[in-house]
Amino acid sequence: MAEAAEAGKYIRKAQRGFANYKTKMIALRYPDGTLTASRRAMEKIIHQYYSDLFANHVLLPSYKLKEDECVAPLVLPSEIRHAISSVEKEQHPVQTGLDQNT
């Protein structure tokens, strides 16, 4: 595409031409070094590779709170009580002017 831009050609046309040159995988190498051209074997190799790549092999230390530490909740119970008591009885939702059918 850089050549197309330098030559003043249309970039979309260059992109379409570039898309025609898709690379096809015709063989894969097993971890032991042997090659295979079987589609099913290549699928197994790829599946195993990504399973190993994204497997959770990393052991992270767990974090434990000491007994004297406390964790504050995200919302305090007093805030919840205040929110409930501040709502008037029989209060209806505010009209937004938006059609509910859309």
C-alpha beads as a LAMMPS data file, in Angstrom:
LAMMPS data file: protein, C-alpha beads

102 atoms
101 bonds

1 atom types
1 bond types

-500.0 500.0 xlo xhi
-500.0 500.0 ylo yhi
-500.0 500.0 zlo zhi

Masses

1 110.0

Atoms # bond

1 1 1 0.000 0.000 0.000
2 1 1 2.955 2.280 0.555
3 1 1 3.898 1.834 -3.091
4 1 1 0.330 2.711 -4.108
5 1 1 0.422 5.886 -2.031
6 1 1 3.779 6.895 -3.460
7 1 1 2.635 6.178 -7.014
8 1 1 -0.566 8.176 -6.459
9 1 1 -2.867 5.185 -6.969
10 1 1 -6.097 4.645 -5.105
11 1 1 -5.521 3.092 -1.689
12 1 1 -8.793 1.104 -1.755
13 1 1 -7.734 -0.522 -5.008
14 1 1 -4.382 -1.392 -3.451
15 1 1 -6.130 -2.873 -0.399
16 1 1 -8.294 -5.097 -2.602
17 1 1 -5.222 -6.240 -4.488
18 1 1 -3.436 -6.921 -1.204
19 1 1 -6.386 -8.988 0.076
20 1 1 -6.040 -11.329 -2.898
21 1 1 -2.645 -12.510 -1.634
22 1 1 -3.833 -14.375 1.449
23 1 1 -1.259 -16.677 2.944
24 1 1 -2.313 -20.290 3.275
25 1 1 -0.843 -22.584 5.878
26 1 1 0.084 -25.815 4.123
27 1 1 2.067 -27.532 6.891
28 1 1 2.916 -27.225 10.567
29 1 1 5.816 -28.468 12.620
30 1 1 5.201 -30.607 15.703
31 1 1 7.143 -29.645 18.838
32 1 1 9.422 -32.643 18.163
33 1 1 10.360 -31.177 14.755
34 1 1 8.362 -33.359 12.363
35 1 1 6.143 -31.753 9.731
36 1 1 2.507 -32.501 9.048
37 1 1 0.205 -31.390 6.246
38 1 1 -2.932 -33.002 7.665
39 1 1 -5.633 -30.457 8.473
40 1 1 -6.792 -32.393 11.535
41 1 1 -3.229 -32.676 12.857
42 1 1 -2.634 -28.952 12.284
43 1 1 -5.837 -28.159 14.200
44 1 1 -4.600 -30.293 17.105
45 1 1 -1.195 -28.579 17.094
46 1 1 -2.790 -25.119 17.083
47 1 1 -5.270 -26.089 19.807
48 1 1 -2.494 -27.486 21.997
49 1 1 -0.287 -24.434 21.419
50 1 1 -2.963 -21.943 22.461
51 1 1 -4.146 -24.136 25.332
52 1 1 -0.609 -24.131 26.715
53 1 1 -0.209 -20.424 25.997
54 1 1 -3.326 -19.362 27.871
55 1 1 -3.301 -22.027 30.568
56 1 1 -3.041 -20.777 34.100
57 1 1 0.431 -22.054 34.982
58 1 1 1.376 -18.964 36.971
59 1 1 0.905 -19.420 40.673
60 1 1 0.107 -16.132 42.350
61 1 1 0.384 -15.762 46.104
62 1 1 -2.958 -15.349 47.813
63 1 1 -3.483 -12.215 49.829
64 1 1 -4.835 -12.689 53.307
65 1 1 -6.056 -9.862 55.499
66 1 1 -4.761 -9.703 58.997
67 1 1 -7.381 -9.798 61.709
68 1 1 -6.825 -6.175 62.693
69 1 1 -7.401 -4.929 59.118
70 1 1 -10.880 -4.220 57.869
71 1 1 -12.184 -3.672 54.373
72 1 1 -14.681 -0.863 53.889
73 1 1 -17.708 -1.826 51.768
74 1 1 -18.298 0.059 48.529
75 1 1 -21.677 1.287 49.790
76 1 1 -22.327 1.838 53.459
77 1 1 -25.601 0.599 54.982
78 1 1 -26.316 4.134 56.194
79 1 1 -26.107 5.371 52.587
80 1 1 -28.638 2.746 51.513
81 1 1 -31.013 3.685 54.348
82 1 1 -30.694 7.376 53.455
83 1 1 -31.398 6.701 49.754
84 1 1 -34.514 4.662 50.594
85 1 1 -35.858 7.187 53.083
86 1 1 -35.267 10.138 50.740
87 1 1 -37.562 8.696 48.053
88 1 1 -41.100 10.019 48.462
89 1 1 -43.916 7.510 48.600
90 1 1 -45.882 7.079 45.371
91 1 1 -43.115 8.835 43.443
92 1 1 -43.192 8.064 39.724
93 1 1 -40.168 7.787 37.445
94 1 1 -39.081 10.963 35.684
95 1 1 -40.311 11.262 32.101
96 1 1 -37.361 11.463 29.720
97 1 1 -39.330 12.274 26.591
98 1 1 -37.964 9.199 24.832
99 1 1 -40.350 6.799 23.161
100 1 1 -40.221 3.442 24.947
101 1 1 -41.134 1.554 21.760
102 1 1 -37.831 2.336 20.067

Bonds

1 1 1 2
2 1 2 3
3 1 3 4
4 1 4 5
5 1 5 6
6 1 6 7
7 1 7 8
8 1 8 9
9 1 9 10
10 1 10 11
11 1 11 12
12 1 12 13
13 1 13 14
14 1 14 15
15 1 15 16
16 1 16 17
17 1 17 18
18 1 18 19
19 1 19 20
20 1 20 21
21 1 21 22
22 1 22 23
23 1 23 24
24 1 24 25
25 1 25 26
26 1 26 27
27 1 27 28
28 1 28 29
29 1 29 30
30 1 30 31
31 1 31 32
32 1 32 33
33 1 33 34
34 1 34 35
35 1 35 36
36 1 36 37
37 1 37 38
38 1 38 39
39 1 39 40
40 1 40 41
41 1 41 42
42 1 42 43
43 1 43 44
44 1 44 45
45 1 45 46
46 1 46 47
47 1 47 48
48 1 48 49
49 1 49 50
50 1 50 51
51 1 51 52
52 1 52 53
53 1 53 54
54 1 54 55
55 1 55 56
56 1 56 57
57 1 57 58
58 1 58 59
59 1 59 60
60 1 60 61
61 1 61 62
62 1 62 63
63 1 63 64
64 1 64 65
65 1 65 66
66 1 66 67
67 1 67 68
68 1 68 69
69 1 69 70
70 1 70 71
71 1 71 72
72 1 72 73
73 1 73 74
74 1 74 75
75 1 75 76
76 1 76 77
77 1 77 78
78 1 78 79
79 1 79 80
80 1 80 81
81 1 81 82
82 1 82 83
83 1 83 84
84 1 84 85
85 1 85 86
86 1 86 87
87 1 87 88
88 1 88 89
89 1 89 90
90 1 90 91
91 1 91 92
92 1 92 93
93 1 93 94
94 1 94 95
95 1 95 96
96 1 96 97
97 1 97 98
98 1 98 99
99 1 99 100
100 1 100 101
101 1 101 102
